[in-house]
Amino acid sequence: MAINGWESDPYLPSQSQALLAENLELSRRLQTLKSLTKLSAEES
């Protein structure tokens, strides 16, 4: 199984998969905000 094989593991309950998907989305959004904050600080 690949490192991210859990993402499509049919044995995980659907609620767990939904929570994992939400976690990934929030992590991506946080990374975007961090990048924007860094860019803004560099422009100042």
The first five atom37 places (N, CA, C, CB, O) and aatype in JSON, in Angstrom:
{
  "aatype": [12, 0, 9, 2, 7, 17, 6, 15, 3, 14, 18, 10, 14, 15, 5, 15, 5, 0, 10, 10, 0, 6, 2, 10, 6, 10, 15, 1, 1, 10, 5, 16, 10, 11, 15, 10, 16, 11, 10, 15, 0, 6, 6, 15],
  "atom_mask": [
    [1, 1, 1, 1, 1],
    [1, 1, 1, 1, 1],
    [1, 1, 1, 1, 1],
    [1, 1, 1, 1, 1],
    [1, 1, 1, 0, 1],
    [1, 1, 1, 1, 1],
    [1, 1, 1, 1, 1],
    [1, 1, 1, 1, 1],
    [1, 1, 1, 1, 1],
    [1, 1, 1, 1, 1],
    [1, 1, 1, 1, 1],
    [1, 1, 1, 1, 1],
    [1, 1, 1, 1, 1],
    [1, 1, 1, 1, 1],
    [1, 1, 1, 1, 1],
    [1, 1, 1, 1, 1],
    [1, 1, 1, 1, 1],
    [1, 1, 1, 1, 1],
    [1, 1, 1, 1, 1],
    [1, 1, 1, 1, 1],
    [1, 1, 1, 1, 1],
    [1, 1, 1, 1, 1],
    [1, 1, 1, 1, 1],
    [1, 1, 1, 1, 1],
    [1, 1, 1, 1, 1],
    [1, 1, 1, 1, 1],
    [1, 1, 1, 1, 1],
    [1, 1, 1, 1, 1],
    [1, 1, 1, 1, 1],
    [1, 1, 1, 1, 1],
    [1, 1, 1, 1, 1],
    [1, 1, 1, 1, 1],
    [1, 1, 1, 1, 1],
    [1, 1, 1, 1, 1],
    [1, 1, 1, 1, 1],
    [1, 1, 1, 1, 1],
    [1, 1, 1, 1, 1],
    [1, 1, 1, 1, 1],
    [1, 1, 1, 1, 1],
    [1, 1, 1, 1, 1],
    [1, 1, 1, 1, 1],
    [1, 1, 1, 1, 1],
    [1, 1, 1, 1, 1],
    [1, 1, 1, 1, 1]
  ],
  "atom_positions": [
    [[0.85, -1.17, 0.0], [0.0, 0.0, 0.0], [0.89, 1.24, 0.0], [-0.96, 0.0, 1.22], [1.89, 1.29, 0.73]],
    [[0.55, 2.2, -0.79], [1.3, 3.44, -0.87], [1.09, 4.26, 0.4], [0.89, 4.25, -2.11], [0.19, 3.99, 1.19]],
    [[1.93, 5.26, 0.58], [1.83, 6.11, 1.76], [0.43, 6.72, 1.86], [2.89, 7.21, 1.71], [-0.11, 6.81, 2.96]],
    [[-0.14, 7.13, 0.75], [-1.47, 7.74, 0.77], [-2.57, 6.74, 0.4], [-1.52, 8.94, -0.17], [-3.67, 7.13, 0.02]],
    [[-2.27, 5.46, 0.49], [-3.24, 4.44, 0.15], [-4.47, 4.45, 1.04], [0.0, 0.0, 0.0], [-5.53, 3.97, 0.65]],
    [[-4.33, 4.99, 2.25], [-5.47, 5.08, 3.16], [-6.57, 5.95, 2.59], [-5.02, 5.63, 4.5], [-7.74, 5.79, 2.96]],
    [[-6.23, 6.89, 1.69], [-7.22, 7.81, 1.15], [-8.33, 7.09, 0.39], [-6.55, 8.82, 0.24], [-9.46, 7.56, 0.35]],
    [[-8.02, 5.96, -0.2], [-9.02, 5.23, -0.97], [-9.32, 3.86, -0.37], [-8.57, 5.07, -2.4], [-9.89, 3.0, -1.04]],
    [[-8.93, 3.66, 0.88], [-9.15, 2.38, 1.55], [-10.64, 2.16, 1.78], [-8.37, 2.32, 2.89], [-11.26, 2.9, 2.55]],
    [[-11.24, 1.14, 1.13], [-12.67, 0.92, 1.28], [-13.07, 0.43, 2.67], [-13.13, -0.08, 0.25], [-14.26, 0.41, 2.99]],
    [[-12.11, 0.06, 3.48], [-12.42, -0.44, 4.82], [-12.59, 0.68, 5.85], [-11.34, -1.37, 5.28], [-13.1, 0.44, 6.94]],
    [[-12.18, 1.87, 5.5], [-12.39, 2.98, 6.41], [-13.86, 3.39, 6.35], [-11.46, 4.18, 6.06], [-14.45, 3.44, 5.27]],
    [[-14.46, 3.68, 7.48], [-15.85, 4.14, 7.45], [-15.98, 5.43, 6.65], [-16.38, 4.35, 8.89], [-15.06, 6.25, 6.6]],
    [[-17.12, 5.59, 6.01], [-17.31, 6.76, 5.15], [-17.16, 8.06, 5.92], [-18.68, 6.71, 4.5], [-16.67, 9.05, 5.36]],
    [[-17.56, 8.09, 7.18], [-17.41, 9.31, 7.96], [-15.93, 9.64, 8.15], [-18.1, 9.16, 9.33], [-15.54, 10.81, 8.1]],
    [[-15.11, 8.63, 8.37], [-13.68, 8.86, 8.52], [-13.09, 9.41, 7.23], [-12.97, 7.56, 8.91], [-12.25, 10.31, 7.25]],
    [[-13.54, 8.86, 6.09], [-13.04, 9.37, 4.81], [-13.45, 10.82, 4.61], [-13.57, 8.5, 3.65], [-12.68, 11.62, 4.08]],
    [[-14.66, 11.18, 5.03], [-15.11, 12.57, 4.91], [-14.25, 13.48, 5.79], [-16.6, 12.69, 5.31], [-13.87, 14.57, 5.36]],
    [[-13.94, 13.04, 6.99], [-13.1, 13.83, 7.88], [-11.69, 13.97, 7.33], [-13.06, 13.2, 9.26], [-11.08, 15.04, 7.43]],
    [[-11.16, 12.91, 6.77], [-9.83, 12.98, 6.16], [-9.82, 13.93, 4.98], [-9.37, 11.58, 5.72], [-8.87, 14.69, 4.8]],
    [[-10.86, 13.89, 4.17], [-10.95, 14.79, 3.02], [-11.03, 16.25, 3.49], [-12.18, 14.44, 2.14], [-10.4, 17.13, 2.91]],
    [[-11.82, 16.49, 4.54], [-11.93, 17.85, 5.08], [-10.58, 18.3, 5.64], [-13.01, 17.91, 6.18], [-10.19, 19.45, 5.45]],
    [[-9.89, 17.41, 6.33], [-8.58, 17.74, 6.87], [-7.6, 18.12, 5.76], [-8.03, 16.55, 7.68], [-6.87, 19.1, 5.89]],
    [[-7.6, 17.36, 4.68], [-6.71, 17.67, 3.56], [-7.04, 19.03, 2.96], [-6.81, 16.59, 2.48], [-6.14, 19.81, 2.65]],
    [[-8.33, 19.32, 2.79], [-8.75, 20.6, 2.23], [-8.33, 21.75, 3.15], [-10.28, 20.63, 2.01], [-7.82, 22.76, 2.68]],
    [[-8.53, 21.6, 4.45], [-8.13, 22.64, 5.39], [-6.62, 22.82, 5.4], [-8.62, 22.3, 6.79], [-6.13, 23.95, 5.51]],
    [[-5.88, 21.74, 5.28], [-4.41, 21.84, 5.22], [-3.97, 22.6, 3.98], [-3.78, 20.44, 5.24], [-3.06, 23.42, 4.05]],
    [[-4.61, 22.33, 2.86], [-4.28, 23.05, 1.62], [-4.59, 24.54, 1.76], [-5.06, 22.46, 0.43], [-3.81, 25.39, 1.33]],
    [[-5.74, 24.84, 2.36], [-6.13, 26.24, 2.53], [-5.16, 26.96, 3.47], [-7.56, 26.35, 3.07], [-4.79, 28.1, 3.23]],
    [[-4.75, 26.28, 4.54], [-3.8, 26.86, 5.48], [-2.47, 27.12, 4.8], [-3.6, 25.93, 6.68], [-1.85, 28.17, 5.01]],
    [[-2.02, 26.19, 3.98], [-0.77, 26.38, 3.26], [-0.85, 27.57, 2.31], [-0.4, 25.12, 2.49], [0.1, 28.34, 2.18]],
    [[-2.0, 27.73, 1.66], [-2.21, 28.87, 0.77], [-2.14, 30.17, 1.55], [-3.57, 28.75, 0.05], [-1.49, 31.13, 1.11]],
    [[-2.8, 30.22, 2.7], [-2.77, 31.42, 3.53], [-1.36, 31.73, 4.01], [-3.71, 31.27, 4.72], [-0.96, 32.89, 4.04]],
    [[-0.61, 30.7, 4.38], [0.77, 30.91, 4.81], [1.6, 31.48, 3.67], [1.39, 29.59, 5.3], [2.41, 32.38, 3.87]],
    [[1.39, 30.96, 2.46], [2.13, 31.45, 1.29], [1.79, 32.9, 1.01], [1.83, 30.58, 0.06], [2.67, 33.71, 0.73]],
    [[0.5, 33.24, 1.08], [0.07, 34.61, 0.83], [0.62, 35.56, 1.89], [-1.45, 34.7, 0.79], [1.04, 36.67, 1.57]],
    [[0.63, 35.12, 3.13], [1.17, 35.94, 4.22], [2.65, 36.18, 4.01], [0.92, 35.28, 5.58], [3.15, 37.29, 4.22]],
    [[3.36, 35.14, 3.6], [4.8, 35.27, 3.36], [5.06, 36.24, 2.21], [5.43, 33.89, 3.05], [5.95, 37.09, 2.3]],
    [[4.29, 36.13, 1.13], [4.45, 37.03, -0.01], [4.16, 38.47, 0.4], [3.53, 36.6, -1.15], [4.88, 39.39, 0.01]],
    [[3.12, 38.66, 1.18], [2.75, 39.99, 1.64], [3.85, 40.6, 2.5], [1.44, 39.95, 2.42], [4.15, 41.79, 2.38]],
    [[4.44, 39.8, 3.36], [5.51, 40.28, 4.23], [6.76, 40.65, 3.41], [5.85, 39.22, 5.29], [7.45, 41.62, 3.73]],
    [[7.02, 39.89, 2.37], [8.19, 40.16, 1.52], [8.01, 41.44, 0.71], [8.44, 38.97, 0.58], [8.98, 42.12, 0.41]],
    [[6.77, 41.77, 0.36], [6.5, 42.98, -0.42], [6.58, 44.23, 0.43], [5.13, 42.89, -1.05], [6.78, 45.32, -0.1]],
    [[6.44, 44.08, 1.74], [6.44, 45.25, 2.64], [7.83, 45.78, 2.87], [5.82, 44.89, 3.97], [8.0, 46.76, 3.6]]
  ]
}
